[in-house]
Amino acid sequence: MRDGDKLDKLRAEGYALDMLSDEQLDILRDLSDNELGVLIEVGHRLAAEEPEVTAHAPMTIGGLFF
């Protein structure tokens, strides 16, 4: 997957990337496809655990909002 596509994939999965620095975005662009999959899966699992709470109070982990 191309680097720009990784950011597009994260945005499509609901990650708010607009608040991240250029350096943080560079790190996300450099993720392997496996790392990207893990990050997306973690976001899905967190959202599935407490959808009502997550909808009202975004959680930040490593600068990413779930």
PQR file with spaces between the fields and no chain letter, atoms N, CA, C, O and H, PARSE charges and radii, in Angstrom:
ATOM       1  N    MET     1       0.855   -1.171    0.000 -0.4000 1.5000
ATOM       2  CA   MET     1       0.000    0.000    0.000 -0.0000 2.0000
ATOM       3  C    MET     1       0.904    1.238    0.000  0.5500 1.7000
ATOM       4  O    MET     1       1.901    1.283    0.720 -0.5500 1.4000
ATOM       5  N    ARG     2       0.558    2.219   -0.793 -0.4000 1.5000
ATOM       6  CA   ARG     2       1.327    3.464   -0.829 -0.0000 2.0000
ATOM       7  C    ARG     2       1.111    4.244    0.464  0.5500 1.7000
ATOM       8  O    ARG     2       0.095    4.094    1.143 -0.5500 1.4000
ATOM       9  H    ARG     2      -0.252    2.183   -1.378  0.4000 1.0000
ATOM      10  N    ASP     3       2.109    5.092    0.789 -0.4000 1.5000
ATOM      11  CA   ASP     3       2.073    5.828    2.056 -0.0000 2.0000
ATOM      12  C    ASP     3       0.839    6.713    2.190  0.5500 1.7000
ATOM      13  O    ASP     3       0.200    6.711    3.242 -0.5500 1.4000
ATOM      14  H    ASP     3       2.934    5.214    0.238  0.4000 1.0000
ATOM      15  N    GLY     4       0.483    7.478    1.138 -0.4000 1.5000
ATOM      16  CA   GLY     4      -0.694    8.343    1.183 -0.0000 2.0000
ATOM      17  C    GLY     4      -1.974    7.559    1.355  0.5500 1.7000
ATOM      18  O    GLY     4      -2.926    8.023    1.983 -0.5500 1.4000
ATOM      19  H    GLY     4       1.002    7.480    0.283  0.4000 1.0000
ATOM      20  N    ASP     5      -1.986    6.356    0.786 -0.4000 1.5000
ATOM      21  CA   ASP     5      -3.158    5.494    0.911 -0.0000 2.0000
ATOM      22  C    ASP     5      -3.381    5.078    2.366  0.5500 1.7000
ATOM      23  O    ASP     5      -4.518    4.868    2.788 -0.5500 1.4000
ATOM      24  H    ASP     5      -1.213    5.979    0.276  0.4000 1.0000
ATOM      25  N    LYS     6      -2.299    4.960    3.125 -0.4000 1.5000
ATOM      26  CA   LYS     6      -2.426    4.571    4.533 -0.0000 2.0000
ATOM      27  C    LYS     6      -3.181    5.635    5.317  0.5500 1.7000
ATOM      28  O    LYS     6      -4.045    5.315    6.134 -0.5500 1.4000
ATOM      29  H    LYS     6      -1.375    5.130    2.782  0.4000 1.0000
ATOM      30  N    LEU     7      -2.860    6.886    5.071 -0.4000 1.5000
ATOM      31  CA   LEU     7      -3.577    7.970    5.755 -0.0000 2.0000
ATOM      32  C    LEU     7      -5.032    8.006    5.313  0.5500 1.7000
ATOM      33  O    LEU     7      -5.922    8.220    6.136 -0.5500 1.4000
ATOM      34  H    LEU     7      -2.158    7.146    4.407  0.4000 1.0000
ATOM      35  N    ASP     8      -5.283    7.801    4.035 -0.4000 1.5000
ATOM      36  CA   ASP     8      -6.657    7.756    3.533 -0.0000 2.0000
ATOM      37  C    ASP     8      -7.431    6.615    4.187  0.5500 1.7000
ATOM      38  O    ASP     8      -8.604    6.773    4.526 -0.5500 1.4000
ATOM      39  H    ASP     8      -4.559    7.628    3.366  0.4000 1.0000
ATOM      40  N    LYS     9      -6.781    5.471    4.363 -0.4000 1.5000
ATOM      41  CA   LYS     9      -7.424    4.311    4.993 -0.0000 2.0000
ATOM      42  C    LYS     9      -7.773    4.629    6.451  0.5500 1.7000
ATOM      43  O    LYS     9      -8.867    4.305    6.913 -0.5500 1.4000
ATOM      44  H    LYS     9      -5.828    5.343    4.088  0.4000 1.0000
ATOM      45  N    LEU    10      -6.851    5.257    7.167 -0.4000 1.5000
ATOM      46  CA   LEU    10      -7.130    5.617    8.556 -0.0000 2.0000
ATOM      47  C    LEU    10      -8.275    6.618    8.636  0.5500 1.7000
ATOM      48  O    LEU    10      -9.144    6.496    9.500 -0.5500 1.4000
ATOM      49  H    LEU    10      -5.963    5.520    6.792  0.4000 1.0000
ATOM      50  N    ARG    11      -8.285    7.592    7.758 -0.4000 1.5000
ATOM      51  CA   ARG    11      -9.395    8.567    7.742 -0.0000 2.0000
ATOM      52  C    ARG    11     -10.721    7.861    7.470  0.5500 1.7000
ATOM      53  O    ARG    11     -11.731    8.156    8.110 -0.5500 1.4000
ATOM      54  H    ARG    11      -7.579    7.691    7.056  0.4000 1.0000
ATOM      55  N    ALA    12     -10.714    6.930    6.523 -0.4000 1.5000
ATOM      56  CA   ALA    12     -11.933    6.186    6.186 -0.0000 2.0000
ATOM      57  C    ALA    12     -12.416    5.348    7.368  0.5500 1.7000
ATOM      58  O    ALA    12     -13.610    5.076    7.495 -0.5500 1.4000
ATOM      59  H    ALA    12      -9.894    6.690    6.003  0.4000 1.0000
ATOM      60  N    GLU    13     -11.492    4.943    8.227 -0.4000 1.5000
ATOM      61  CA   GLU    13     -11.839    4.158    9.414 -0.0000 2.0000
ATOM      62  C    GLU    13     -12.247    5.037   10.589  0.5500 1.7000
ATOM      63  O    GLU    13     -12.551    4.531   11.669 -0.5500 1.4000
ATOM      64  H    GLU    13     -10.522    5.164    8.123  0.4000 1.0000
ATOM      65  N    GLY    14     -12.254    6.363   10.380 -0.4000 1.5000
ATOM      66  CA   GLY    14     -12.745    7.259   11.408 -0.0000 2.0000
ATOM      67  C    GLY    14     -11.680    7.942   12.244  0.5500 1.7000
ATOM      68  O    GLY    14     -12.009    8.627   13.213 -0.5500 1.4000
ATOM      69  H    GLY    14     -12.006    6.774    9.503  0.4000 1.0000
ATOM      70  N    TYR    15     -10.426    7.774   11.899 -0.4000 1.5000
ATOM      71  CA   TYR    15      -9.360    8.434   12.646 -0.0000 2.0000
ATOM      72  C    TYR    15      -9.286    9.905   12.252  0.5500 1.7000
ATOM      73  O    TYR    15      -9.271   10.238   11.067 -0.5500 1.4000
ATOM      74  H    TYR    15     -10.159    7.218   11.112  0.4000 1.0000
ATOM      75  N    ALA    16      -9.240   10.780   13.251 -0.4000 1.5000
ATOM      76  CA   ALA    16      -9.126   12.217   13.027 -0.0000 2.0000
ATOM      77  C    ALA    16      -7.645   12.570   12.966  0.5500 1.7000
ATOM      78  O    ALA    16      -6.984   12.669   13.999 -0.5500 1.4000
ATOM      79  H    ALA    16      -9.253   10.509   14.214  0.4000 1.0000
ATOM      80  N    LEU    17      -7.129   12.758   11.768 -0.4000 1.5000
ATOM      81  CA   LEU    17      -5.705   12.989   11.588 -0.0000 2.0000
ATOM      82  C    LEU    17      -5.348   14.459   11.474  0.5500 1.7000
ATOM      83  O    LEU    17      -4.168   14.811   11.466 -0.5500 1.4000
ATOM      84  H    LEU    17      -7.666   12.677   10.928  0.4000 1.0000
ATOM      85  N    ASP    18      -6.342   15.314   11.387 -0.4000 1.5000
ATOM      86  CA   ASP    18      -6.094   16.742   11.186 -0.0000 2.0000
ATOM      87  C    ASP    18      -5.350   17.381   12.352  0.5500 1.7000
ATOM      88  O    ASP    18      -4.699   18.411   12.178 -0.5500 1.4000
ATOM      89  H    ASP    18      -7.300   15.029   11.394  0.4000 1.0000
ATOM      90  N    MET    19      -5.436   16.793   13.517 -0.4000 1.5000
ATOM      91  CA   MET    19      -4.817   17.368   14.707 -0.0000 2.0000
ATOM      92  C    MET    19      -3.370   16.916   14.892  0.5500 1.7000
ATOM      93  O    MET    19      -2.687   17.390   15.800 -0.5500 1.4000
ATOM      94  H    MET    19      -5.964   15.955   13.658  0.4000 1.0000
ATOM      95  N    LEU    20      -2.900   16.012   14.048 -0.4000 1.5000
ATOM      96  CA   LEU    20      -1.557   15.466   14.210 -0.0000 2.0000
ATOM      97  C    LEU    20      -0.515   16.339   13.538  0.5500 1.7000
ATOM      98  O    LEU    20      -0.804   17.028   12.560 -0.5500 1.4000
ATOM      99  H    LEU    20      -3.455   15.627   13.310  0.4000 1.0000
ATOM     100  N    SER    21       0.693   16.306   14.066 -0.4000 1.5000
ATOM     101  CA   SER    21       1.807   17.056   13.478 -0.0000 2.0000
ATOM     102  C    SER    21       2.305   16.336   12.220  0.5500 1.7000
ATOM     103  O    SER    21       1.971   15.177   11.975 -0.5500 1.4000
ATOM     104  H    SER    21       0.928   15.746   14.861  0.4000 1.0000
ATOM     105  N    ASP    22       3.092   17.036   11.450 -0.4000 1.5000
ATOM     106  CA   ASP    22       3.686   16.429   10.253 -0.0000 2.0000
ATOM     107  C    ASP    22       4.547   15.228   10.636  0.5500 1.7000
ATOM     108  O    ASP    22       4.567   14.224    9.924 -0.5500 1.4000
ATOM     109  H    ASP    22       3.364   17.978   11.649  0.4000 1.0000
ATOM     110  N    GLU    23       5.240   15.328   11.733 -0.4000 1.5000
ATOM     111  CA   GLU    23       6.092   14.236   12.195 -0.0000 2.0000
ATOM     112  C    GLU    23       5.264   13.004   12.550  0.5500 1.7000
ATOM     113  O    GLU    23       5.647   11.878   12.231 -0.5500 1.4000
ATOM     114  H    GLU    23       5.224   16.144   12.311  0.4000 1.0000
ATOM     115  N    GLN    24       4.132   13.219   13.208 -0.4000 1.5000
ATOM     116  CA   GLN    24       3.256   12.095   13.558 -0.0000 2.0000
ATOM     117  C    GLN    24       2.662   11.468   12.306  0.5500 1.7000
ATOM     118  O    GLN    24       2.547   10.245   12.220 -0.5500 1.4000
ATOM     119  H    GLN    24       3.821   14.134   13.468  0.4000 1.0000
ATOM     120  N    LEU    25       2.284   12.291   11.338 -0.4000 1.5000
ATOM     121  CA   LEU    25       1.755   11.760   10.078 -0.0000 2.0000
ATOM     122  C    LEU    25       2.816   10.959    9.338  0.5500 1.7000
ATOM     123  O    LEU    25       2.503    9.946    8.713 -0.5500 1.4000
ATOM     124  H    LEU    25       2.376   13.284   11.408  0.4000 1.0000
ATOM     125  N    ASP    26       4.070   11.401    9.402 -0.4000 1.5000
ATOM     126  CA   ASP    26       5.162   10.652    8.779 -0.0000 2.0000
ATOM     127  C    ASP    26       5.287    9.257    9.385  0.5500 1.7000
ATOM     128  O    ASP    26       5.528    8.280    8.677 -0.5500 1.4000
ATOM     129  H    ASP    26       4.324   12.224    9.911  0.4000 1.0000
ATOM     130  N    ILE    27       5.119    9.178   10.698 -0.4000 1.5000
ATOM     131  CA   ILE    27       5.188    7.874   11.368 -0.0000 2.0000
ATOM     132  C    ILE    27       4.066    6.970   10.867  0.5500 1.7000
ATOM     133  O    ILE    27       4.293    5.792   10.594 -0.5500 1.4000
ATOM     134  H    ILE    27       4.923    9.972   11.274  0.4000 1.0000
ATOM     135  N    LEU    28       2.866    7.513   10.747 -0.4000 1.5000
ATOM     136  CA   LEU    28       1.741    6.712   10.250 -0.0000 2.0000
ATOM     137  C    LEU    28       1.968    6.274    8.809  0.5500 1.7000
ATOM     138  O    LEU    28       1.615    5.156    8.437 -0.5500 1.4000
ATOM     139  H    LEU    28       2.681    8.470   10.969  0.4000 1.0000
ATOM     140  N    ARG    29       2.553    7.148    8.000 -0.4000 1.5000
ATOM     141  CA   ARG    29       2.847    6.790    6.610 -0.0000 2.0000
ATOM     142  C    ARG    29       3.852    5.646    6.537  0.5500 1.7000
ATOM     143  O    ARG    29       3.824    4.848    5.601 -0.5500 1.4000
ATOM     144  H    ARG    29       2.839    8.057    8.303  0.4000 1.0000
ATOM     145  N    ASP    30       4.737    5.570    7.524 -0.4000 1.5000
ATOM     146  CA   ASP    30       5.787    4.556    7.528 -0.0000 2.0000
ATOM     147  C    ASP    30       5.356    3.228    8.139  0.5500 1.7000
ATOM     148  O    ASP    30       6.139    2.278    8.150 -0.5500 1.4000
ATOM     149  H    ASP    30       4.760    6.219    8.284  0.4000 1.0000
ATOM     150  N    LEU    31       4.130    3.142    8.646 -0.4000 1.5000
ATOM     151  CA   LEU    31       3.656    1.877    9.206 -0.0000 2.0000
ATOM     152  C    LEU    31       3.656    0.792    8.137  0.5500 1.7000
ATOM     153  O    LEU    31       3.360    1.048    6.970 -0.5500 1.4000
ATOM     154  H    LEU    31       3.494    3.914    8.637  0.4000 1.0000
ATOM     155  N    SER    32       3.991   -0.412    8.553 -0.4000 1.5000
ATOM     156  CA   SER    32       3.848   -1.551    7.645 -0.0000 2.0000
ATOM     157  C    SER    32       2.352   -1.837    7.476  0.5500 1.7000
ATOM     158  O    SER    32       1.529   -1.349    8.251 -0.5500 1.4000
ATOM     159  H    SER    32       4.232   -0.621    9.501  0.4000 1.0000
ATOM     160  N    ASP    33       2.015   -2.612    6.479 -0.4000 1.5000
ATOM     161  CA   ASP    33       0.604   -2.978    6.288 -0.0000 2.0000
ATOM     162  C    ASP    33       0.073   -3.727    7.512  0.5500 1.7000
ATOM     163  O    ASP    33      -1.084   -3.553    7.897 -0.5500 1.4000
ATOM     164  H    ASP    33       2.683   -3.008    5.849  0.4000 1.0000
ATOM     165  N    ASN    34       0.922   -4.561    8.120 -0.4000 1.5000
ATOM     166  CA   ASN    34       0.502   -5.295    9.329 -0.0000 2.0000
ATOM     167  C    ASN    34       0.265   -4.348   10.489  0.5500 1.7000
ATOM     168  O    ASN    34      -0.720   -4.499   11.211 -0.5500 1.4000
ATOM     169  H    ASN    34       1.861   -4.703    7.807  0.4000 1.0000
ATOM     170  N    GLU    35       1.146   -3.370   10.688 -0.4000 1.5000
ATOM     171  CA   GLU    35       0.973   -2.394   11.768 -0.0000 2.0000
ATOM     172  C    GLU    35      -0.292   -1.571   11.553  0.5500 1.7000
ATOM     173  O    GLU    35      -1.027   -1.296   12.501 -0.5500 1.4000
ATOM     174  H    GLU    35       1.947   -3.247   10.101  0.4000 1.0000
ATOM     175  N    LEU    36      -0.540   -1.186   10.326 -0.4000 1.5000
ATOM     176  CA   LEU    36      -1.755   -0.437   10.010 -0.0000 2.0000
ATOM     177  C    LEU    36      -2.991   -1.258   10.357  0.5500 1.7000
ATOM     178  O    LEU    36      -3.949   -0.738   10.931 -0.5500 1.4000
ATOM     179  H    LEU    36       0.057   -1.410    9.555  0.4000 1.0000
ATOM     180  N    GLY    37      -2.966   -2.532   10.011 -0.4000 1.5000
ATOM     181  CA   GLY    37      -4.084   -3.414   10.334 -0.0000 2.0000
ATOM     182  C    GLY    37      -4.318   -3.532   11.827  0.5500 1.7000
ATOM     183  O    GLY    37      -5.463   -3.553   12.278 -0.5500 1.4000
ATOM     184  H    GLY    37      -2.188   -2.954    9.545  0.4000 1.0000
ATOM     185  N    VAL    38      -3.243   -3.608   12.598 -0.4000 1.5000
ATOM     186  CA   VAL    38      -3.356   -3.693   14.056 -0.0000 2.0000
ATOM     187  C    VAL    38      -3.959   -2.416   14.620  0.5500 1.7000
ATOM     188  O    VAL    38      -4.847   -2.472   15.470 -0.5500 1.4000
ATOM     189  H    VAL    38      -2.312   -3.590   12.232  0.4000 1.0000
ATOM     190  N    LEU    39      -3.484   -1.267   14.153 -0.4000 1.5000
ATOM     191  CA   LEU    39      -4.013    0.009   14.632 -0.0000 2.0000
ATOM     192  C    LEU    39      -5.507    0.118   14.348  0.5500 1.7000
ATOM     193  O    LEU    39      -6.272    0.555   15.207 -0.5500 1.4000
ATOM     194  H    LEU    39      -2.763   -1.222   13.462  0.4000 1.0000
ATOM     195  N    ILE    40      -5.916   -0.269   13.172 -0.4000 1.5000
ATOM     196  CA   ILE    40      -7.335   -0.223   12.808 -0.0000 2.0000
ATOM     197  C    ILE    40      -8.140   -1.196   13.667  0.5500 1.7000
ATOM     198  O    ILE    40      -9.232   -0.862   14.127 -0.5500 1.4000
ATOM     199  H    ILE    40      -5.294   -0.624   12.474  0.4000 1.0000
ATOM     200  N    GLU    41      -7.611   -2.384   13.882 -0.4000 1.5000
ATOM     201  CA   GLU    41      -8.310   -3.381   14.698 -0.0000 2.0000
ATOM     202  C    GLU    41      -8.463   -2.908   16.137  0.5500 1.7000
ATOM     203  O    GLU    41      -9.519   -3.103   16.740 -0.5500 1.4000
ATOM     204  H    GLU    41      -6.724   -2.655   13.508  0.4000 1.0000
ATOM     205  N    VAL    42      -7.429   -2.292   16.696 -0.4000 1.5000
ATOM     206  CA   VAL    42      -7.517   -1.769   18.054 -0.0000 2.0000
ATOM     207  C    VAL    42      -8.615   -0.706   18.131  0.5500 1.7000
ATOM     208  O    VAL    42      -9.402   -0.698   19.078 -0.5500 1.4000
ATOM     209  H    VAL    42      -6.572   -2.134   16.207  0.4000 1.0000
ATOM     210  N    GLY    43      -8.672    0.182   17.153 -0.4000 1.5000
ATOM     211  CA   GLY    43      -9.728    1.195   17.126 -0.0000 2.0000
ATOM     212  C    GLY    43     -11.113    0.572   17.077  0.5500 1.7000
ATOM     213  O    GLY    43     -12.030    1.035   17.756 -0.5500 1.4000
ATOM     214  H    GLY    43      -8.033    0.176   16.384  0.4000 1.0000
ATOM     215  N    HIS    44     -11.267   -0.477   16.276 -0.4000 1.5000
ATOM     216  CA   HIS    44     -12.564   -1.166   16.180 -0.0000 2.0000
ATOM     217  C    HIS    44     -12.935   -1.815   17.510  0.5500 1.7000
ATOM     218  O    HIS    44     -14.084   -1.739   17.945 -0.5500 1.4000
ATOM     219  H    HIS    44     -10.522   -0.853   15.725  0.4000 1.0000
ATOM     220  N    ARG    45     -11.967   -2.446   18.147 -0.4000 1.5000
ATOM     221  CA   ARG    45     -12.247   -3.127   19.412 -0.0000 2.0000
ATOM     222  C    ARG    45     -12.616   -2.140   20.507  0.5500 1.7000
ATOM     223  O    ARG    45     -13.531   -2.393   21.291 -0.5500 1.4000
ATOM     224  H    ARG    45     -11.034   -2.508   17.793  0.4000 1.0000
ATOM     225  N    LEU    46     -11.912   -1.019   20.566 -0.4000 1.5000
ATOM     226  CA   LEU    46     -12.247    0.001   21.561 -0.0000 2.0000
ATOM     227  C    LEU    46     -13.638    0.565   21.315  0.5500 1.7000
ATOM     228  O    LEU    46     -14.400    0.770   22.260 -0.5500 1.4000
ATOM     229  H    LEU    46     -11.169   -0.814   19.929  0.4000 1.0000
ATOM     230  N    ALA    47     -13.971    0.814   20.071 -0.4000 1.5000
ATOM     231  CA   ALA    47     -15.286    1.357   19.733 -0.0000 2.0000
ATOM     232  C    ALA    47     -16.393    0.360   20.047  0.5500 1.7000
ATOM     233  O    ALA    47     -17.475    0.753   20.483 -0.5500 1.4000
ATOM     234  H    ALA    47     -13.352    0.647   19.303  0.4000 1.0000
ATOM     235  N    ALA    48     -16.133   -0.916   19.831 -0.4000 1.5000
ATOM     236  CA   ALA    48     -17.145   -1.954   20.084 -0.0000 2.0000
ATOM     237  C    ALA    48     -17.383   -2.151   21.572  0.5500 1.7000
ATOM     238  O    ALA    48     -18.472   -2.554   21.980 -0.5500 1.4000
ATOM     239  H    ALA    48     -15.254   -1.235   19.477  0.4000 1.0000
ATOM     240  N    GLU    49     -16.381   -1.872   22.378 -0.4000 1.5000
ATOM     241  CA   GLU    49     -16.507   -2.089   23.821 -0.0000 2.0000
ATOM     242  C    GLU    49     -17.449   -1.091   24.478  0.5500 1.7000
ATOM     243  O    GLU    49     -18.260   -1.468   25.325 -0.5500 1.4000
ATOM     244  H    GLU    49     -15.497   -1.544   22.047  0.4000 1.0000
ATOM     245  N    GLU    50     -17.351    0.160   24.102 -0.4000 1.5000
ATOM     246  CA   GLU    50     -18.170    1.187   24.738 -0.0000 2.0000
ATOM     247  C    GLU    50     -18.616    2.220   23.708  0.5500 1.7000
ATOM     248  O    GLU    50     -18.165    3.365   23.747 -0.5500 1.4000
ATOM     249  H    GLU    50     -16.693    0.466   23.415  0.4000 1.0000
ATOM     250  N    PRO    51     -19.485    1.833   22.799 -0.5600 1.5000
ATOM     251  CA   PRO    51     -19.852    2.784   21.728  0.2800 2.0000
ATOM     252  C    PRO    51     -20.509    4.065   22.225  0.5500 1.7000
ATOM     253  O    PRO    51     -20.289    5.126   21.640 -0.5500 1.4000
ATOM     254  N    GLU    52     -21.292    4.000   23.263 -0.4000 1.5000
ATOM     255  CA   GLU    52     -21.954    5.212   23.755 -0.0000 2.0000
ATOM     256  C    GLU    52     -20.954    6.169   24.405  0.5500 1.7000
ATOM     257  O    GLU    52     -20.994    7.376   24.162 -0.5500 1.4000
ATOM     258  H    GLU    52     -21.471    3.138   23.738  0.4000 1.0000
ATOM     259  N    VAL    53     -20.078    5.636   25.213 -0.4000 1.5000
ATOM     260  CA   VAL    53     -19.080    6.463   25.882 -0.0000 2.0000
ATOM     261  C    VAL    53     -18.121    7.056   24.852  0.5500 1.7000
ATOM     262  O    VAL    53     -17.797    8.241   24.925 -0.5500 1.4000
ATOM     263  H    VAL    53     -20.046    4.656   25.410  0.4000 1.0000
ATOM     264  N    THR    54     -17.674    6.266   23.915 -0.4000 1.5000
ATOM     265  CA   THR    54     -16.740    6.724   22.899 -0.0000 2.0000
ATOM     266  C    THR    54     -17.355    7.827   22.053  0.5500 1.7000
ATOM     267  O    THR    54     -16.657    8.750   21.635 -0.5500 1.4000
ATOM     268  H    THR    54     -17.938    5.303   23.856  0.4000 1.0000
ATOM     269  N    ALA    55     -18.638    7.740   21.802 -0.4000 1.5000
ATOM     270  CA   ALA    55     -19.293    8.743   20.964 -0.0000 2.0000
ATOM     271  C    ALA    55     -19.344   10.104   21.643  0.5500 1.7000
ATOM     272  O    ALA    55     -19.386   11.129   20.963 -0.5500 1.4000
ATOM     273  H    ALA    55     -19.205    6.990   22.142  0.4000 1.0000
ATOM     274  N    HIS    56     -19.341   10.130   22.970 -0.4000 1.5000
ATOM     275  CA   HIS    56     -19.477   11.380   23.699 -0.0000 2.0000
ATOM     276  C    HIS    56     -18.172   11.920   24.273  0.5500 1.7000
ATOM     277  O    HIS    56     -18.071   13.108   24.577 -0.5500 1.4000
ATOM     278  H    HIS    56     -19.307    9.297   23.522  0.4000 1.0000
ATOM     279  N    ALA    57     -17.187   11.064   24.418 -0.4000 1.5000
ATOM     280  CA   ALA    57     -15.916   11.480   25.001 -0.0000 2.0000
ATOM     281  C    ALA    57     -14.775   10.796   24.262  0.5500 1.7000
ATOM     282  O    ALA    57     -14.366    9.697   24.637 -0.5500 1.4000
ATOM     283  H    ALA    57     -17.270   10.098   24.170  0.4000 1.0000
ATOM     284  N    PRO    58     -14.254   11.434   23.211 -0.5600 1.5000
ATOM     285  CA   PRO    58     -13.178   10.793   22.440  0.2800 2.0000
ATOM     286  C    PRO    58     -11.989   10.429   23.323  0.5500 1.7000
ATOM     287  O    PRO    58     -11.620   11.168   24.236 -0.5500 1.4000
ATOM     288  N    MET    59     -11.413    9.296   23.033 -0.4000 1.5000
ATOM     289  CA   MET    59     -10.267    8.822   23.785 -0.0000 2.0000
ATOM     290  C    MET    59      -9.023    9.044   22.945  0.5500 1.7000
ATOM     291  O    MET    59      -9.042    8.802   21.739 -0.5500 1.4000
ATOM     292  H    MET    59     -11.713    8.697   22.291  0.4000 1.0000
ATOM     293  N    THR    60      -7.957    9.495   23.555 -0.4000 1.5000
ATOM     294  CA   THR    60      -6.718    9.742   22.833 -0.0000 2.0000
ATOM     295  C    THR    60      -5.674    8.731   23.261  0.5500 1.7000
ATOM     296  O    THR    60      -5.403    8.565   24.450 -0.5500 1.4000
ATOM     297  H    THR    60      -7.942    9.692   24.535  0.4000 1.0000
ATOM     298  N    ILE    61      -5.091    8.058   22.285 -0.4000 1.5000
ATOM     299  CA   ILE    61      -3.978    7.143   22.529 -0.0000 2.0000
ATOM     300  C    ILE    61      -2.922    7.486   21.497  0.5500 1.7000
ATOM     301  O    ILE    61      -3.163    7.361   20.297 -0.5500 1.4000
ATOM     302  H    ILE    61      -5.311    8.192   21.318  0.4000 1.0000
ATOM     303  N    GLY    62      -1.776    7.910   21.945 -0.4000 1.5000
ATOM     304  CA   GLY    62      -0.699    8.248   21.037 -0.0000 2.0000
ATOM     305  C    GLY    62      -1.046    9.363   20.083  0.5500 1.7000
ATOM     306  O    GLY    62      -0.499    9.428   18.982 -0.5500 1.4000
ATOM     307  H    GLY    62      -1.581    8.011   22.920  0.4000 1.0000
ATOM     308  N    GLY    63      -1.949   10.247   20.484 -0.4000 1.5000
ATOM     309  CA   GLY    63      -2.343   11.361   19.637 -0.0000 2.0000
ATOM     310  C    GLY    63      -3.460   11.041   18.667  0.5500 1.7000
ATOM     311  O    GLY    63      -3.909   11.925   17.938 -0.5500 1.4000
ATOM     312  H    GLY    63      -2.394   10.194   21.378  0.4000 1.0000
ATOM     313  N    LEU    64      -3.920    9.807   18.636 -0.4000 1.5000
ATOM     314  CA   LEU    64      -5.002    9.416   17.725 -0.0000 2.0000
ATOM     315  C    LEU    64      -6.306    9.318   18.499  0.5500 1.7000
ATOM     316  O    LEU    64      -6.343    8.795   19.612 -0.5500 1.4000
ATOM     317  H    LEU    64      -3.556    9.088   19.228  0.4000 1.0000
ATOM     318  N    PHE    65      -7.354    9.818   17.908 -0.4000 1.5000
ATOM     319  CA   PHE    65      -8.680    9.754   18.529 -0.0000 2.0000
ATOM     320  C    PHE    65      -9.400    8.513   18.047  0.5500 1.7000
ATOM     321  O    PHE    65      -9.455    8.229   16.851 -0.5500 1.4000
ATOM     322  H    PHE    65      -7.324   10.243   17.003  0.4000 1.0000
ATOM     323  N    PHE    66      -9.953    7.778   19.005 -0.4000 1.5000
ATOM     324  CA   PHE    66     -10.747    6.588   18.671 -0.0000 2.0000
ATOM     325  C    PHE    66     -12.198    6.925   18.857  0.5500 1.7000
ATOM     326  O    PHE    66     -13.062    6.078   18.635 -0.5500 1.4000
ATOM     327  H    PHE    66      -9.907    8.009   19.977  0.4000 1.0000
